[in-house]
């Protein structure tokens, strides 16, 4: 009976499958909020259900869905750079830089140690560490709702996102290039020069050029809209030219035009389209890759690896928040609050993991294997739930002790 249902669903007309997909994008986020899980996690679970290992509605060969998901992945990173609050970063930039480096380095080192301990090579282990270094500010709405958004500790945590996301993606990009082309001292030196040159070109050259051309069409929303997509695409092409993942170029492109395009009407429209259509499709299609039976067995079979990765994240982010917090004279609750804000691993982590999973070396081996891919998915689920819960707890304590 199950096979008959699968055959019937798979044989549906393309328009009917499109309708199923659109209903999913509307219904799943609403259901997720009702059961208090992040919509991204709900979309992943929905993708598993309709994917090839359960209902198999869309099949294993789905070029259109895969292309839309690829575009969603790039837009996810583009808006990660575009939405960073540079004004908050500048208000406490020295402290933000210090905390950003700390909250990158400690989880990266601990994650790499865990990877090495479980038999991964040096490059994959560093990639594992880089995945833990970034964070997604899922709890920011909570602290803003409690009136703590302008407090210094929160400002520093938000500003640190600039550093942690950028540094983790640079480390990730170096590792991807070394894994695919091989390691040599000369090659590494050339790669680092290329990466530095690329970052400077995008953040300064593309920033000024983008601001100029966007200014010329600021009253033409359709042209502004297309130019923003073009800037993201050009940055991605330049990244590919020096063997960097496209998500690095997309993130830097968003950061480059942050000041000039963040509040533009066309930018808001592109953001709406991205967050309501392309980015949710990315999460759903990522769910297609997960075999639920292997996933569940993988958790039990690799329990200590799962515990080690989650522990490395919790401990690494805690050390950074505690050490830097004491250095800046923050209270215990302030330190716990910025720790909880930096825990969720969703956007950059998932996008980078998918790139690493698809990256092959000359022998055809994946940079991150199926085992680690499943472990990261557990990490995404756990931290996207635990992080906001802890933020609500610690931020509520702060709001009660804040001066009137």
C-alpha positions as CSV (number, residue, x, y, z in Angstrom):
1,X,0.0,0.0,0.0
2,X,2.8,2.4,0.9
3,X,4.5,1.6,-2.5
4,X,1.3,2.3,-4.3
5,X,0.9,5.6,-2.5
6,X,4.5,6.5,-3.4
7,X,4.0,5.6,-7.1
8,X,0.8,7.7,-7.2
9,X,2.4,10.7,-5.6
10,X,5.5,10.5,-7.9
11,X,3.3,10.3,-11.0
12,X,1.4,13.5,-10.2
13,X,1.6,16.2,-12.9
14,X,4.4,18.8,-12.4
15,X,1.9,21.5,-11.5
16,X,0.4,19.4,-8.8
17,X,3.8,18.8,-7.3
18,X,4.4,22.6,-7.5
19,X,1.2,23.1,-5.6
20,X,2.3,20.6,-2.9
21,X,5.5,22.5,-2.5
22,X,3.8,25.9,-2.2
23,X,1.4,24.5,0.5
24,X,4.4,23.2,2.4
25,X,6.0,26.7,2.4
26,X,2.9,28.2,3.9
27,X,1.8,25.5,6.3
28,X,5.1,24.2,7.8
29,X,6.4,27.5,9.3
30,X,3.0,28.1,10.9
31,X,2.9,24.6,12.4
32,X,6.5,24.9,13.5
33,X,5.8,28.1,15.5
34,X,2.8,26.4,17.1
35,X,5.0,23.5,18.5
36,X,7.8,26.0,19.3
37,X,10.5,24.8,16.9
38,X,12.3,27.0,14.4
39,X,10.6,27.1,11.0
40,X,13.9,26.1,9.4
41,X,13.9,22.8,11.4
42,X,10.2,22.3,10.4
43,X,11.1,22.8,6.7
44,X,13.9,20.3,7.0
45,X,11.6,17.7,8.5
46,X,9.0,18.4,5.8
47,X,11.7,17.9,3.2
48,X,12.5,14.5,4.7
49,X,8.8,13.4,4.6
50,X,8.2,14.4,0.9
51,X,11.7,13.4,-0.1
52,X,12.9,10.3,-1.9
53,X,13.3,8.2,1.2
54,X,9.7,8.5,2.4
55,X,6.9,9.7,0.1
56,X,9.2,10.4,-2.9
57,X,7.0,13.1,-4.4
58,X,9.7,14.9,-6.3
59,X,12.1,12.0,-7.2
60,X,15.8,11.8,-7.1
61,X,16.5,13.8,-10.3
62,X,15.0,17.3,-9.8
63,X,17.1,19.9,-11.6
64,X,14.6,22.7,-11.1
65,X,14.2,22.2,-7.4
66,X,18.0,21.8,-7.0
67,X,18.6,25.1,-8.9
68,X,16.1,27.0,-6.8
69,X,17.7,25.5,-3.6
70,X,21.1,26.6,-4.8
71,X,19.8,30.1,-5.4
72,X,18.2,30.0,-2.0
73,X,21.5,29.0,-0.4
74,X,23.3,31.9,-2.0
75,X,20.6,34.3,-1.0
76,X,20.7,33.0,2.5
77,X,24.3,34.0,2.8
78,X,23.8,37.2,0.8
79,X,21.3,38.4,3.3
80,X,23.4,37.2,6.2
81,X,25.9,39.8,5.1
82,X,23.4,42.4,4.1
83,X,21.4,42.3,7.4
84,X,24.4,42.7,9.7
85,X,24.0,45.8,11.7
86,X,27.1,47.7,10.9
87,X,26.0,50.7,13.1
88,X,26.0,48.4,16.2
89,X,29.3,46.9,15.1
90,X,30.9,50.4,14.9
91,X,29.5,51.5,18.3
92,X,31.6,48.9,20.1
93,X,33.8,47.7,17.3
94,X,36.9,47.0,19.4
95,X,35.1,44.9,21.8
96,X,33.0,43.3,19.0
97,X,36.2,42.4,17.2
98,X,37.8,40.9,20.4
99,X,34.7,38.8,21.2
100,X,34.3,37.9,17.5
101,X,37.8,36.5,17.3
102,X,37.3,34.6,20.7
103,X,33.9,33.1,19.8
104,X,35.5,31.9,16.5
105,X,38.8,30.5,17.8
106,X,37.7,28.5,20.8
107,X,34.9,26.5,19.1
108,X,37.1,26.1,16.0
109,X,39.9,24.6,18.1
110,X,37.7,22.3,20.1
111,X,35.7,21.2,17.1
112,X,38.9,20.4,15.2
113,X,40.2,18.4,18.2
114,X,36.9,16.4,18.3
115,X,37.2,15.7,14.5
116,X,40.8,14.5,14.9
117,X,39.8,12.3,17.8
118,X,37.2,10.5,15.7
119,X,39.5,9.8,12.8
120,X,39.0,12.7,10.5
121,X,42.0,14.1,8.7
122,X,43.5,17.5,9.5
123,X,41.6,19.4,6.7
124,X,38.1,17.9,7.5
125,X,38.7,18.4,11.2
126,X,39.4,22.1,10.7
127,X,36.3,22.3,8.5
128,X,34.3,20.8,11.4
129,X,35.7,23.4,13.7
130,X,34.9,26.2,11.3
131,X,31.3,25.1,11.2
132,X,31.0,25.6,15.0
133,X,32.7,29.0,14.8
134,X,29.9,31.0,13.2
135,X,26.4,31.5,14.7
136,X,22.9,32.6,13.8
137,X,21.2,35.2,16.0
138,X,17.9,33.4,16.5
139,X,17.6,34.9,20.0
140,X,17.9,38.5,18.9
141,X,14.2,39.1,18.6
142,X,13.9,37.9,22.2
143,X,16.3,40.4,23.6
144,X,14.9,43.2,21.5
145,X,11.4,42.4,22.8
146,X,12.7,42.7,26.4
147,X,14.3,46.1,25.6
148,X,17.9,44.9,25.8
149,X,18.8,45.3,22.1
150,X,20.8,48.5,22.7
151,X,22.7,47.2,25.8
152,X,26.4,47.0,25.3
153,X,26.8,43.3,25.9
154,X,24.1,42.5,23.3
155,X,25.6,45.1,20.9
156,X,29.0,43.4,21.2
157,X,27.4,39.9,20.6
158,X,25.7,41.2,17.5
159,X,28.8,43.0,16.2
160,X,30.8,39.8,16.8
161,X,28.7,38.1,14.2
162,X,30.6,40.1,11.5
163,X,33.9,38.7,12.7
164,X,32.8,35.1,13.4
165,X,30.9,34.6,10.1
166,X,33.7,36.2,8.1
167,X,36.5,34.4,9.8
168,X,34.8,31.0,9.8
169,X,33.9,31.3,6.1
170,X,37.5,32.3,5.2
171,X,38.9,29.3,7.1
172,X,36.3,27.1,5.4
173,X,37.2,28.5,2.0
174,X,40.9,27.8,2.5
175,X,40.2,24.2,3.6
176,X,37.9,23.5,0.6
177,X,40.5,24.8,-1.8
178,X,43.3,22.8,-0.2
179,X,41.1,19.6,-0.1
180,X,40.3,19.9,-3.8
181,X,43.6,21.0,-5.2
182,X,46.1,19.6,-2.7
183,X,48.4,21.2,-0.2
184,X,51.7,22.8,-0.9
185,X,53.4,25.8,0.9
186,X,53.6,27.7,-2.4
187,X,50.0,26.9,-3.3
188,X,48.8,27.9,0.2
189,X,50.7,31.2,0.0
190,X,49.2,31.9,-3.4
191,X,45.7,31.0,-2.2
192,X,46.0,33.3,0.8
193,X,47.1,36.1,-1.4
194,X,44.2,35.4,-3.7
195,X,41.7,35.3,-0.8
196,X,43.0,38.5,0.7
197,X,42.9,40.2,-2.7
198,X,39.4,38.9,-3.4
199,X,38.1,40.1,0.0
200,X,39.6,43.6,-0.6
201,X,38.2,43.6,-4.1
202,X,34.7,42.7,-3.0
203,X,34.5,44.8,0.2
204,X,36.1,47.9,-1.3
205,X,35.9,47.7,-5.1
206,X,32.6,46.0,-5.4
207,X,31.3,48.0,-2.5
208,X,32.0,51.4,-4.2
209,X,31.0,50.2,-7.7
210,X,27.8,48.7,-6.3
211,X,26.9,51.8,-4.4
212,X,27.5,53.9,-7.5
213,X,25.3,51.8,-9.9
214,X,22.6,51.3,-7.3
215,X,22.5,55.0,-6.7
216,X,22.0,55.5,-10.5
217,X,18.9,53.3,-10.5
218,X,17.5,54.0,-7.0
219,X,14.2,55.2,-8.5
220,X,13.8,52.2,-10.8
221,X,13.0,49.3,-8.5
222,X,13.0,46.6,-11.2
223,X,16.6,47.6,-12.2
224,X,17.7,47.9,-8.6
225,X,16.3,44.4,-7.9
226,X,18.1,42.8,-10.8
227,X,21.4,44.6,-10.0
228,X,21.4,43.3,-6.5
229,X,21.1,39.7,-7.8
230,X,23.8,40.5,-10.4
231,X,26.2,41.8,-7.7
232,X,25.7,38.5,-5.8
233,X,26.2,36.5,-8.9
234,X,29.4,38.4,-9.9
235,X,30.8,37.9,-6.4
236,X,30.1,34.2,-6.7
237,X,31.7,33.9,-10.1
238,X,34.9,35.7,-8.8
239,X,34.9,33.3,-5.8
240,X,34.7,30.3,-8.1
241,X,37.6,31.6,-10.2
242,X,39.9,31.2,-7.2
243,X,38.4,27.9,-6.0
244,X,36.3,29.5,-3.2
245,X,32.7,28.3,-2.5
246,X,30.0,30.5,-3.9
247,X,28.5,31.1,-0.4
248,X,31.6,33.0,0.6
249,X,31.2,35.4,-2.4
250,X,27.5,35.8,-1.6
251,X,28.1,36.7,2.0
252,X,30.9,39.2,1.2
253,X,28.7,40.7,-1.6
254,X,25.9,41.3,1.0
255,X,28.5,42.8,3.4
256,X,29.9,45.0,0.6
257,X,26.6,46.7,-0.3
258,X,25.2,46.6,3.3
259,X,25.4,50.4,3.9
260,X,24.0,51.4,0.5
261,X,21.3,48.9,0.0
262,X,20.1,47.6,3.4
263,X,16.9,49.7,3.6
264,X,16.2,50.3,-0.1
265,X,12.6,49.4,-1.2
266,X,13.9,47.0,-3.9
267,X,16.2,45.3,-1.3
268,X,13.2,44.8,1.0
269,X,11.3,43.2,-1.9
270,X,14.2,40.9,-2.7
271,X,14.4,40.0,0.9
272,X,10.7,39.2,1.0
273,X,10.9,37.0,-2.1
274,X,14.0,35.2,-0.8
275,X,12.7,34.5,2.7
276,X,9.3,33.5,1.6
277,X,10.3,31.3,-1.4
278,X,13.9,30.6,-2.3
279,X,15.4,30.2,1.2
280,X,12.6,27.9,2.4
281,X,13.1,25.8,-0.7
282,X,16.8,25.4,0.2
283,X,15.8,24.0,3.6
284,X,13.2,21.6,2.1
285,X,15.5,20.3,-0.6
286,X,18.2,19.8,2.0
287,X,15.7,17.6,3.8
288,X,15.5,15.5,0.6
289,X,19.1,14.3,1.3
290,X,18.3,12.7,4.6
291,X,17.4,9.1,4.9
292,X,15.4,9.1,8.2
293,X,16.2,5.5,9.1
294,X,20.0,6.0,8.6
295,X,19.7,9.3,10.4
296,X,18.2,7.8,13.5
297,X,20.5,4.8,13.5
298,X,23.4,7.2,12.9
299,X,22.6,9.1,16.1
300,X,22.8,6.0,18.2
301,X,25.8,4.6,16.3
302,X,27.7,7.9,16.6
303,X,26.3,9.0,19.9
304,X,29.7,10.0,21.3
305,X,30.6,11.9,18.1
306,X,27.3,13.8,18.4
307,X,27.9,14.5,22.0
308,X,31.5,15.6,21.3
309,X,30.5,18.1,18.6
310,X,27.6,19.6,20.6
311,X,29.9,19.7,23.7
312,X,32.7,21.4,21.7
313,X,30.2,24.1,20.6
314,X,28.7,24.6,24.1
315,X,32.1,24.7,25.8
316,X,33.9,26.8,23.1
317,X,31.2,29.5,23.0
318,X,31.0,29.5,26.8
319,X,34.8,30.0,27.2
320,X,34.7,32.9,24.7
321,X,31.7,34.5,26.5
322,X,33.1,34.0,29.9
323,X,36.7,35.1,29.2
324,X,35.8,38.2,27.2
325,X,32.9,39.0,29.5
326,X,35.2,39.1,32.5
327,X,37.7,41.2,30.5
328,X,34.9,43.8,29.8
329,X,33.5,43.7,33.3
330,X,30.1,42.1,32.3
331,X,27.9,40.6,35.0
332,X,27.3,36.8,35.2
333,X,23.9,37.1,33.5
334,X,25.3,39.3,30.7
335,X,28.0,36.7,30.0
336,X,25.4,33.9,30.0
337,X,23.2,35.9,27.7
338,X,25.8,36.5,25.1
339,X,26.8,32.9,25.3
340,X,23.2,31.8,24.6
341,X,23.0,34.3,21.7
342,X,26.0,32.7,20.0
343,X,24.8,29.1,20.3
344,X,22.3,28.5,17.4
345,X,23.9,27.0,14.3
346,X,21.5,27.3,11.4
347,X,22.1,29.5,8.3
348,X,25.8,29.6,7.7
349,X,26.5,26.2,9.3
350,X,23.9,24.4,7.2
351,X,24.9,26.1,3.9
352,X,28.7,25.4,4.5
353,X,28.0,21.8,5.6
354,X,26.1,21.1,2.3
355,X,29.0,22.6,0.3
356,X,31.5,20.5,2.2
357,X,29.4,17.4,1.8
358,X,29.4,18.0,-2.0
359,X,33.1,18.7,-2.2
360,X,35.2,15.9,-3.5
361,X,39.0,15.4,-3.6
362,X,41.0,13.9,-6.4
363,X,40.1,10.4,-5.1
364,X,36.4,11.1,-5.0
365,X,36.2,11.3,-1.2
366,X,33.8,13.8,0.3
367,X,35.2,16.6,2.5
368,X,32.5,15.8,5.1
369,X,31.0,12.3,4.9
370,X,27.4,11.2,5.5
371,X,28.1,10.5,9.1
372,X,29.3,14.1,9.8
373,X,26.5,15.5,7.7
374,X,23.9,13.8,9.9
375,X,25.8,14.9,13.1
376,X,25.6,18.5,11.9
377,X,21.9,18.2,11.3
378,X,21.4,17.1,14.9
379,X,23.6,20.0,16.0
380,X,21.4,22.4,14.0
381,X,18.2,21.0,15.6
382,X,19.5,21.0,19.2
383,X,21.1,24.5,19.1
384,X,18.2,26.1,17.3
385,X,15.9,25.0,20.1
386,X,18.2,25.3,23.1
387,X,19.8,28.6,22.1
388,X,16.6,30.7,22.1
389,X,15.3,28.9,25.2
390,X,18.4,29.9,27.2
391,X,18.4,33.4,25.7
392,X,14.8,33.9,27.0
393,X,15.9,32.7,30.4
394,X,19.0,34.8,30.8
395,X,17.6,37.9,29.0
396,X,14.6,37.8,31.4
397,X,17.0,37.9,34.3
398,X,18.8,40.8,32.8
399,X,15.6,42.8,32.1
400,X,14.6,42.4,35.8
401,X,17.9,43.8,37.0
402,X,18.2,46.5,34.4
403,X,17.9,50.1,35.7
404,X,14.6,51.8,35.1
